[in-house]
Amino acid sequence: MPLDTMLQTVREETAAEQLRADDLAGTVTALLGAGRDSGDAERELFGVLDGLALLRMRQHAIGVMRTYAFTDAVA
């Protein structure tokens, strides 16, 4: 798969997971505000945040590979 395609795919996955994390954060906030147990929602949120961090690291790594591939092609 070309690096540009990989980078676009990871960006789309990252955006989708960010929306999911935002929704879960809202859920956790609402549960805490209502004085209810938010343990399951918090665990799910932290799982999504961990995955989001990995996606962002992957996005950065692909961007670096793409930069070096472009630099080598120009040289």
N, C-alpha and C positions, 0 to 999 in steps of 0.2 A: 504494500500500500504506500503511495507517495506520502512524503512527510506533510505536505500541505493538507492532504485529505485527513491524515491522522490528527493533525492539529485542529482542524475544523471540527472533527468528530468529538475530540476531547473538550473543546470549547462548548459545544452543544450539551454534552453530558454534564459539564461543570455548571452551566446555566440552569439546567433542569434540577440538579441537586441543590443549587443555591435556593431556588424557589421552594423546594421541599423543606430545606432547613429553615427558611423564613416562616413557612406555614407551621412547622413543628414548634418553632420558638414562640409563635403566637399562641399555639395551643398550651404550651407549658406556662406562659405568662397568664393566660386566662384561668387555667387550673389553679395556679398559685394565688391569683387574685380572688378566686372564689373560695379559697381555703381548702381545696380538695387535694388529694394525693396525685402527684404528677410524676411518680417514679418511673412508670412504664414509658410515658412520653419523653421524659428526660433521657432515659437510656436510648430510646430510638433517636432522639435529637443528637446525642453524642456519637452514636454510630454513623449517622449521616454526616456530621461534621468531620469525623475521622476519614470517611470516604471522600469528602470534599477536599480535604488536605492532600490526600493521595492524588486525586485528579489534578489539583493545581501543581503538584510536584511533577507529574507526568507532562502536563502542559508546558511547564518551564523546560523540562528536559528535551521535549520534542522541538521547542523553539530554538534551543541551543544547537541541537543536531541540524536543524534546518539552516541556521546561520552558518555553521561550519560547512555544510554541504554547498551552500551558495558561495561561500568564500573560496572553497576548493575549486568550484566550477569556474569562477572568474579568474583565478590565478593561473 
